[in-house]
Amino acid sequence: MKATLIAAGALAAACMASAQTAPEIQRAPLGSGEPGMTGYEAAVLVFDNVWHVPQYLPGSPTAASIWPRAIPVRCTPDGTRLLCEGYEWTPALGRGEYLYFIPVIVNAGAPQK
């Protein structure tokens, strides 16, 4: 019983530590990250595991975000970093002037669905 509690406590501490680390998302020409750049960019927490990176309308609006969209993206732990795949937004997905993302953590080498 004691070992189970210790293991649960260690797992909870690890989850809290990883939740506090800002994920890094891959920059995409028409989606995540600063346009025209390559590599990864650190995200900023918006609320409750919803993250934002600079896009064509960076920062926060003064009143309310216009057509906000939260996109689930695959993220892989890499040491102390959490690296996320980028995304591209197309007109077929509808309006989405403020784009946010929700990290979906997968193991390295996991098959894509």
Summary of the structure (lengths in Angstrom):
residues: 113
radius of gyration: 16.1
end to end distance: 37.5
largest distance: 54.4
contacts: 268
relative contact order: 0.22
helix: 19%
strand: 34%
